[in-house]
Amino acid sequence: MEIHRLLLLSLSVLISCASSLLQPPLRHEYHRLHRSRTSLHETSTNDESKEASAVSVSSASSSLYQPTPTKKPWTFGILTSGFPPQQLLVPVVKFVTFQVWRLMMNELVTHDEEGRFIRESFQAGNNPSPLEIDGRYRLYLGNPCPWCHRVKAAVAVLGLEDDIPVTTLIDDAEKASKGGWVLPQASAADQVDIAPELISGDLAGVYNYCYRDILPEGERYKGRCTAPLLVDVQTGTIVTNESNEIMALLNDYARRKRKETDSNTLKSIDLRPVDLEQELDKTSKHWFDLLWNGSYRCGFATSQLAYDEAASDVIKGLKEMNNCLGAQSYLMGDTLTEVDLKAFAWVTRFDFAYTVIFKAPGGRIAQYKNIAAWVKRLVSDYPELMGTVDMQDACGSYYRQLFMLNFGRVVPYIPSIEEWVAGM
């Protein structure tokens, strides 16, 4: 049942309950008082109209108010009729809508008993080892997803677009059999030497196909079908669906290919230097807790306590990141690393998605001069990053798909990434 139909049904039940609570004598007394008030109002109105006849008034065209539309949505009219009493109506409607909302939120993501959002691992794969340099892999990435964006940014910066093809997923939960990702129409080039299940249908179909030899016959994959996803198309198996692993594998692939093939086509960028791996993981965890996941913890909190904790972390993270970037060019020093790309995926969604629909505090990124300068430096030094995200579609998806956070489905103004950067 759609959420708005459920709410309408709940409201109808509420009115019936309220009517039954008002016993006949009480209802008669209510209507008697209402008629009395109406009579007094009419008398007062007549006196006022006589006084007003002597006063000149401005024309209707100069009024601050708009005329009542001749056609407007149908309503119950219960807030203006006074029946049932507002003191009864409002708390019951609040209770019903909150319970429905919390039910939907708990279905969407996992929470603890105090309403904190818990990001579970839905990792799938076959203990990934270094990627073969033979063009056998395919990435499945969705533009709205920040975890996909960081992978796409790594592909762009490392110059791997021709090595590992990318299927750009469409977020459409109404068409997907499971999850929210649908595959686009495959091109003729994509249909060569690849199983049709990997290039048509939805992402759930890709998972089902990759688990065909693991699951009992006729059984479907029961886990969540998440992106990013890296698949070995030759064997039809999942390498991994964990963004940190994918980024590490891509960086290792680029490093080895430069060395083994003496290739001049790949950029000499190392996003994950071997001697910094532990520090990179530690730093990523720090910003993940405060900002990257902190923003989601704000949006998916189902209690004030859970929200306040997450909001405090976001504010702390913004101040820390701004201070950090005041002393160095990038988040790990003076050289670009994977941490910067992960943060870039977060920052492009902060102003127009996380601060609005997730209620993440702290204001706009432009208020943090060092973070703003870092964004400009990133896209200036690595202009290919500008093409890694459609910011209007990415931020807009939060409003279109997370309907339990945006019942009206109204999407606010969202600039292009070019406009956003220029406005800092």
C-alpha atoms as one frame of an Amber mdcrd trajectory, in Angstrom:
protein
   0.000   0.000   0.000   1.384   3.407  -0.937   2.305   5.637   1.965  -0.165
   8.403   1.070  -3.037   5.918   0.874  -2.023   4.546   4.251  -2.005   8.025
   5.740  -5.427   8.787   4.254  -6.827   5.587   5.722  -5.283   6.453   9.096
  -6.867   9.885   8.967 -10.281   8.405   8.168  -9.983   6.042  11.134  -8.952
   8.989  13.277 -12.077  10.951  12.374 -14.307   7.978  13.093 -12.646   7.463
  16.475 -12.975  11.135  17.329 -16.665  11.114  16.417 -17.336   8.130  18.637
 -15.466   9.740  21.520 -17.765  12.757  21.419 -20.937  11.360  23.052 -24.330
  12.701  21.802 -24.887  15.151  24.693 -21.405  16.544  24.219 -21.902  16.869
  20.471 -25.243  18.681  20.969 -23.609  21.078  23.433 -20.759  21.648  20.973
 -23.147  22.517  18.117 -25.230  24.784  20.418 -22.122  26.742  21.386 -20.979
  26.838  17.757 -24.365  28.326  16.669 -24.139  30.863  19.469 -20.651  31.949
  18.427 -21.811  32.168  14.803 -24.694  34.452  15.766 -22.394  36.740  17.739
 -19.947  36.810  14.848 -22.692  37.788  12.383 -23.840  40.630  14.678 -20.285
  41.888  15.063 -19.759  41.682  11.324 -22.837  43.810  10.582 -21.633  46.528
  13.001 -18.153  46.497  11.499 -19.487  46.703   7.932 -21.467  49.854   8.822
 -18.304  51.492  10.181 -16.259  50.343   7.207 -18.671  51.933   4.727 -17.334
  55.345   5.695 -13.721  54.364   5.195 -12.123  54.329   1.785 -10.123  51.208
   1.035  -7.545  50.472  -1.581  -8.506  48.478  -4.634  -8.358  44.703  -4.597
  -5.543  44.783  -7.107  -3.187  46.275  -4.498  -3.934  43.592  -1.904  -1.101
  41.504  -0.539  -3.336  38.461  -0.649  -4.356  36.259  -3.527  -7.941  35.411
  -4.418  -9.236  32.022  -3.393  -8.799  29.635  -6.340 -11.992  28.385  -7.957
 -10.472  24.917  -8.178  -8.465  23.585  -5.283  -7.611  20.127  -3.880 -10.317
  18.344  -1.960  -9.887  18.257   1.825 -11.800  16.988   4.832 -12.024  20.533
   6.186 -11.608  19.210   9.699  -9.173  21.898  10.845 -11.614  24.691  10.009
 -14.829  22.960  11.084 -13.681  22.499  14.661 -14.961  18.936  14.725 -13.351
  16.843  16.026 -11.715  19.249  18.504  -8.184  20.284  17.573  -6.920  19.247
  21.015  -7.868  15.675  20.109  -7.129  15.756  16.404  -3.570  17.099  16.368
  -1.920  14.714  18.848  -3.588  11.661  17.274  -2.557  12.663  13.737   0.985
  13.331  14.970   1.112   9.915  16.594  -0.218   8.061  13.537   2.026   9.807
  11.024   5.099   9.361  13.236   4.453   5.636  13.603   3.991   5.208   9.849
   7.129   7.260   9.152   9.229   5.316  11.659   8.015   2.022  10.219   9.087
   3.120   6.737  12.469   4.327   8.027  13.136   1.023   9.772  12.254  -0.833
   6.568  14.673   1.344   4.604  17.744   1.132   6.853  18.848  -0.482  10.092
  18.556   1.343  13.425  19.475   0.511  16.994  16.913   0.694  19.789  17.618
   4.397  20.334  17.011   5.387  16.725  20.601   5.613  15.520  21.246   4.720
  11.881  23.489   1.653  11.614  25.347   1.214   8.334  25.539  -2.532   7.846
  27.989  -4.261   5.539  26.435  -5.857   2.471  29.745  -6.952   1.039  29.749
  -9.523  -1.726  32.682 -10.961  -3.627  35.263 -13.685  -3.844  38.158 -12.370
  -1.728  39.488 -10.063  -4.457  43.075 -10.396  -5.561  44.981  -7.989  -7.842
  43.111  -7.398 -11.091  44.327  -9.037 -14.282  45.460  -6.647 -16.975  43.354
  -8.165 -19.734  40.164  -6.095 -19.948  37.882  -8.605 -18.263  36.175  -6.340
 -15.732  33.118  -4.102 -15.660  32.043  -1.490 -13.119  28.421  -0.756 -12.236
  28.072   2.785 -10.889  25.093   5.023 -10.140  25.456   8.796 -10.418  23.461
   9.688  -7.250  25.510   7.396  -4.969  28.544   9.009  -3.260  30.217   5.607
  -2.843  29.928   5.108  -6.617  31.130   8.646  -7.246  34.399   8.100  -5.391
  35.086   5.054  -7.590  34.246   6.962 -10.757  36.552   9.773  -9.626  39.363
   7.247  -9.170  38.781   5.851 -12.677  38.938   9.384 -14.123  42.022  10.541
 -12.225  43.904   7.293 -12.942  42.896   7.403 -16.620  41.287   3.939 -16.656
  38.203   4.749 -18.744  39.424   2.612 -21.658  40.569  -0.252 -19.442  37.483
  -0.892 -17.349  34.096  -0.084 -18.934  31.433   1.450 -16.728  27.708   0.727
 -16.780  25.931   3.826 -15.502  22.952   2.659 -13.484  19.581   4.390 -13.364
  17.967   4.883  -9.958  14.367   3.774 -10.365  12.969   1.730  -7.501   9.617
   1.404  -9.272  11.166  -0.496 -12.188  13.810  -2.471 -10.294  12.779  -5.943
  -9.143  14.845  -5.407  -6.008  16.814  -2.459  -4.685  16.773   0.691  -6.749
  19.142   0.265  -9.675  18.138  -0.414 -13.287  20.560  -1.076 -16.148  20.433
   1.217 -19.194  19.854   0.004 -22.746  23.048  -1.779 -23.799  24.946  -0.516
 -26.819  26.050  -2.815 -29.633  29.636  -2.696 -28.356  28.513  -3.749 -24.874
  26.827  -6.896 -26.212  30.042  -8.516 -27.438  31.396 -11.465 -25.414  29.295
 -10.832 -22.323  26.345 -12.615 -20.735  23.047 -10.792 -21.436  22.211 -10.868
 -17.716  25.156  -8.525 -17.124  23.959  -5.819 -19.505  20.150  -5.861 -19.284
  17.427  -5.776 -16.655  18.449  -4.473 -13.263  21.307  -4.776 -10.784  19.463
  -7.520  -8.911  19.680  -9.598 -12.088  23.452  -9.073 -12.165  23.724 -10.313
  -8.578  21.506 -13.315  -9.322  23.614 -14.245 -12.347  26.906 -13.875 -10.480
  25.596 -16.177  -7.734  24.129 -18.754 -10.128  26.705 -21.408  -9.183  26.482
 -20.693  -5.469  22.746 -20.551  -4.820  20.440 -23.584  -5.122  18.699 -23.834
  -8.477  15.853 -21.365  -8.797  16.847 -19.387  -5.710  17.624 -15.686  -5.921
  20.263 -13.619  -4.160  18.821 -12.541  -0.804  21.281  -9.814   0.166  21.019
  -6.164  -0.776  21.959  -5.411  -4.370  24.240  -2.444  -3.872  26.562  -0.383
  -6.028  29.410   0.200  -6.731  29.936  -3.279  -8.093  33.014  -4.706  -9.823
  32.384  -7.834 -11.893  34.673 -10.230 -13.741  32.658 -10.623 -16.927  34.732
 -13.571 -18.189  33.827 -15.740 -15.219  30.559 -13.955 -14.430  31.481 -13.466
 -10.785  31.578 -10.540  -8.397  35.020  -9.247  -7.500  33.721  -6.892  -4.782
  31.014  -4.337  -4.081  32.960  -2.424  -1.433  34.053   1.017  -2.610  37.272
   1.143  -0.568  38.390  -2.197  -1.993  37.506  -1.182  -5.532  39.521   2.033
  -5.255  42.525   0.124  -3.885  42.264  -2.468  -6.673  42.020   0.222  -9.359
  45.050   2.074  -8.002  47.060  -1.156  -7.831  45.948  -2.015 -11.386  47.107
   1.373 -12.714  50.412   1.137 -10.873  51.188  -2.349 -12.208  50.072  -1.530
 -15.733  52.387   1.469 -15.889  55.236  -0.733 -14.709  54.504  -3.877 -16.763
  53.631  -2.193 -20.043  55.754   0.942 -19.710  52.554   2.733 -20.688  52.602
   6.474 -21.240  48.812   6.607 -21.523  48.240   6.178 -17.784  48.849   9.086
 -15.445  51.648   8.743 -12.924  49.345   9.196  -9.961  49.427   6.955  -6.923
  46.266   7.437  -4.861  47.310   4.858  -2.297  51.093   4.790  -1.713  52.146
   1.548  -0.043  53.937   3.286   2.800  50.807   5.333   3.620  48.187   2.578
   3.521  47.601   2.374   7.276  47.486   6.151   7.644  45.107   6.419   4.684
  42.737   3.867   6.207  42.855   5.616   9.576  42.165   9.028   8.035  39.337
   7.665   5.879  37.716   6.150   8.968  37.985   9.479  10.782  36.214  11.498
   8.085  33.747   8.676   7.479  32.616   8.740  11.108  32.327  12.518  11.324
  31.198  13.628   7.868  30.649  11.043   5.150  28.494   8.773   7.281  27.717
  11.493   9.810  25.524  13.233   7.247  23.564  10.013   6.684  23.249   9.501
  10.427  21.549  12.905  10.616  19.128  12.072   7.822  18.173   8.592   8.962
  17.965   9.279  12.714  14.571   8.364  14.168  15.075  10.019  17.544  16.244
  13.429  18.723  19.112  11.831  20.632  20.389  10.047  17.523  20.148  13.221
  15.448  21.885  15.401  18.044  24.817  12.990  18.254  25.209  12.884  14.478
  24.802  16.651  14.087  27.510  17.250  16.675  29.881  15.024  14.690  29.142
  16.857  11.420  29.842  20.259  12.981  33.043  18.929  14.520  34.102  17.357
  11.221  33.536  20.546   9.221  35.669  22.572  11.617  38.414  19.947  11.664
  38.507  19.596   7.882  38.590  23.357   7.417  41.502  23.648   9.854  43.313
  20.724   8.234  43.066  22.252   4.763  44.277  25.579   6.094  47.672  24.014
   6.736  48.054  21.842   3.614  46.843  21.570   0.036  45.173  18.163   0.336
  43.794  16.044   3.157  46.965  13.958   3.471  49.490  16.681   2.751  50.546
  18.247  -0.522  49.693  15.257  -2.733  46.333  13.994  -3.941  45.262  10.664
  -2.407  42.161   8.484  -2.325  40.980  10.374   0.760  40.505  13.539  -1.303
  38.374  11.700  -3.851  36.196  10.217  -1.117  35.753  13.665   0.396  34.989
  15.163  -3.027  32.075  12.747  -3.450  30.729  13.874  -0.088  31.246  17.613
  -0.533  29.412  17.786  -3.881  26.255  16.552  -2.143  26.528  18.456   1.112
  25.040  21.847   0.224  21.992  20.737  -1.740  21.186  17.293  -0.344  22.665
  16.638   3.089  21.990  20.075   4.613  18.396  20.058   3.372  16.814  16.619
   3.253  19.208  15.113   5.843  19.103  18.237   8.051  22.898  18.117   8.414
  24.050  21.275  10.256  26.973  23.582   9.652  25.816  25.801   6.800  27.151
  25.894   3.248  30.625  24.818   2.131  31.376  28.363   0.929  31.396  29.414
   4.604  34.509  27.284   5.138  37.134  29.131   3.143  39.769  26.396   3.307
  37.380  23.625   2.226  36.085  25.875  -0.558  39.647  26.589  -1.686  40.385
  22.855  -1.652  37.378  22.174  -3.897  38.571  24.800  -6.380  42.102  23.414
  -6.240  40.859  19.884  -6.897  38.876  20.748 -10.003  41.627  23.056 -11.239
  44.436  20.517 -10.825  42.238  17.602 -11.947  39.586  19.053 -14.295  38.387
  15.541 -15.186  36.668  15.480 -11.785  34.047  17.928 -13.044  32.727  15.255
 -15.387  32.434  12.565 -12.729  29.070  13.722 -11.384  25.846  15.301 -12.544
  25.232  17.253  -9.348  21.653  18.196 -10.203  20.692  14.563 -10.785  22.755
  13.295  -7.847  21.287  15.676  -5.272  17.834  15.551  -6.843  17.720  11.786
  -6.447  17.628  12.116  -2.654  14.368  14.073  -2.924  12.847  11.819  -5.580
  13.683   8.436  -4.094  13.733   8.954  -0.313  10.006   9.705  -0.214   9.765
   8.978   3.509  11.987  12.044   4.049  10.199  14.127   1.423   6.518  13.181
   1.288   5.703  15.968  -1.143   8.482  14.885  -3.550   9.245  18.533  -4.311
  12.845  18.953  -5.518  14.497  22.277  -4.598  16.733  24.312  -6.860  20.073
  22.584  -7.433  22.848  24.213  -9.488  25.208  22.443 -11.861  28.611  21.579
 -10.474  30.098  24.372 -12.594  27.748  26.931 -11.037  28.381  25.589  -7.560
  32.168  25.797  -7.869  32.011  29.251  -9.453  29.851  30.497  -6.570  32.391
  29.674  -3.874
